[in-house]
Amino acid sequence: MTANWKRIGLLLLAGGLVGCGGSIKGNSGPDGSTTGACSSLGACECMAASDRCAARTEACWCPSECDPQIVCICGGGRFLACEDKSVSASCTTALAAVQAKCTGQSFVQDIGDLCSSAADPACVAGCLATLNSTGSCSQIDCRFCRLCDCAASVAPNPFAACLQTCAPPLPEQH
């Protein structure tokens, strides 16, 4: 009788995996390939997983390499990474909070692309949260303006220093 209960238990376990869509291999895509964390995806895979992933790119990167039907106004930027949309969303939320707090600051509009630039959005979100909670809006100074012709400030700037730590390493040149 014990052997029969073991067989029934194995059948229930196997049936549970099949009935619930369980898989020992992990999540699989429509083509049978295993889907991974966004950070492990290349440019085209990241674009295909746009429901859960967001591409981090340099300005003017065009995804035409993924689909020749895509036409872009500019090109030449690089695909840098693929990340979970929740990371991008938290950075965007932190940015909106800082922009609301510092609405009267002269250069606040110049930080609008911090979350989508070449920096790590999770790190940028941390810098923005610190600026919002304990920093001063005056830390958003002329150094963030791309169109300004101003002298570089020599005063220490905790916000700028924090953002500097978020910059990805430059790719090696061969």
Buried (B, 14 or more C-beta within 10 A) or exposed (E): EEEEEEEEEEEEEEEEEEEEEEEEEEEEEEEEEEBEEBEEBEBBBBBBBEEEBBBBBEEEBBBEBBEEEEEEEEEEBEBBBBBBBEBBBBBBEBBBBBBEBBEEBBBBEBBEEBBBBBBBBBBBBBBBBBBBEEBEBEBBBBBBBEEEEEEEEEEEBBBBEBBEEBEEEEEEEE
